[in-house]
C-alpha cells in the first residue's frame, strides 16, 4: 500500500529526474547547434560571425583581429581593454573568426566534444573543423550560451 510519504517521495524523484533530463537536453541541443548552424553560417554568408556570435564577442574578436593594424589597438591596449571579460591569451590575435583564415570555401564540423558546463546557460566544447582549402583540421574550444531558444558563440579559444 502506498502511503502519502511514498507518493510524495516518488513525485519528488520524478521532478528531479525530469529537471536533469532537460539540462542534458540543452547540452545536446548546443552540440547539435554547433554541428549544423556554424557550417550553415560559414557556407552561406560572407560574414558568419554576425549571425552565430554574441555582439560582445563580435566586438572583442574584431579588436583581436585588428591588433597592431592601422587604427587597431596595440596588443597591450587590447589585453587591458578585455582582460576582465575574456582570457585574452586565447583570443587568436591577428587570426580570423574560428578558422584562423578568411578563405575557406566549404566548412565542416569533423568532431564536437562536450567539455563542461561553465554556467547555467553556457557550455564549453572542443570542436574540430575542416574546410576545403586546408588539408588538416582546425581545433578550437568554443563557448556557446543559450540565447532566445537557440545558442550563440560567446568565446572561441585560439592560440595567439
N, C-alpha and C positions, 0 to 999 in steps of 0.2 A: 504494500500500500504506500502510495506517495503522499508524504506529508507536505505541508506548506513550505517548510525549510528546504526539503529536497527540490520542490518545484522552483523556488527562488534560486537555489544553487544552480540548477540546470539552466535557468534563464540567464543568469549572470555569465555562465560559461559560454553559452551561445552568443551573447552580445560581444564578449571579448574575442571569441574566435572570428566573428564577422568583422570586427574592427581590425584585427590583424590581417585578415584576407584582403580588406580594402587597401591597407598600407602596402601590402605586397603587390597588389594590382597596380598601384601608382608607379612603383619601381619598374614593373614590367611594361607599363604604358610608356614610361620615359624611354626605356630601351627601344621599344618599337618606334617611337617618335624619332629617335636618333637614326635608326636604320632606314626609315622611309623619308622623313621630311628634310633631313640635311642633304642627301643626294638629290632629292627633287629640287630643292632650292638652288643648289650649285649647278645642276644640269639644265635649269630653265631660266636663269636670271643672270644679269651682268653683275649685280651686287647682292649676293645672297645674305650677307650679314644683316641687312635691313629687315628681313622677314623672320630670321631664326635666332636673333640675339637681342638681349635687353638693350634699351637705349643707353644706359650707363656703360655697359660693356662695349658698345659701339664707340662711344667717346674715348674710353680707355684704350681700346685696340687701335683706334685712329692715331692717338698720341704715340703709342708704341711703334707703329709702322713708320711714323714720320720723325722719330728721334734723329736729331742731327741733320735733317734735311732742311732746305730753305723754309723758314717760318715755323719749323718744328721745335720742340723742346730739346734742350740738351739732355743727355742721359741722367745727369744728376737732378735736373729740374723735374724730369719725368718721375723718377723714384720719389722725390719729395712730394710731388702732387698726388700720387696714387698710393703711397705706402700704407696708409691707414685702411684702405679698402681692398687692396689686392696684393698678392705676393708678386711684386714687380720683377723678381728674379726669374719668374716663369712667364713673362709677358710675351716672349718671342719678338724682341725688339728688332725692327727692320724687316720682319717676316710678315707675309700677308696672312689673312684670316684662315685659321686651321691648317691649311696645306703647306704654308710657307712659300707658295708661288702664286702667281696670278693666272698663268696659262695652264689650264688643267684638263680641258675638254670634258671627258666623262668621269664623274666621281662615283665611287662605290664604297660602301662600308664593308670591309672584309671581316672585321671582328668587333664585337662590343661586349665588354665585361663589366658588370656592376662591381664597384669597389666598396663604396659605403654611402650611407645616408649622412649628409652634412648638417641638415636641419630638418624640421618637419616638412618642408616643401622643396628641398634641394638635394640632388643626388650626384655623386661623382662616378664617372665611367672612364674606363680605359678603352679607347677606340682606335682602330687601325683603318686607315683609308687607303685606297689605291685610286690612281687616275691615269688616264691613257698616255700622258706624256712622261710617266715615271715607271721605271722597271720594278721598283720595290714598293714598299708601303710607307705611309707616314703615320706614326703612332703619337697620339696626344691624350691628355686627360681632359675631359670635358665636365664642366659642372652645368647641369641643367636644373632649372627651377620651374615649379608649377606656375602657369600663367593663363588665366581665363580659359579653363577647361582644356588646356594644352600645355606646352612647355616652351621655354626659351633658353638659349645658352646664356649663362651669366659669367662664365670664365672659361678660358682654354689655357691649359698649362703647356707651354712650349719652352724649349731651351733657348736662352739668349745667345 
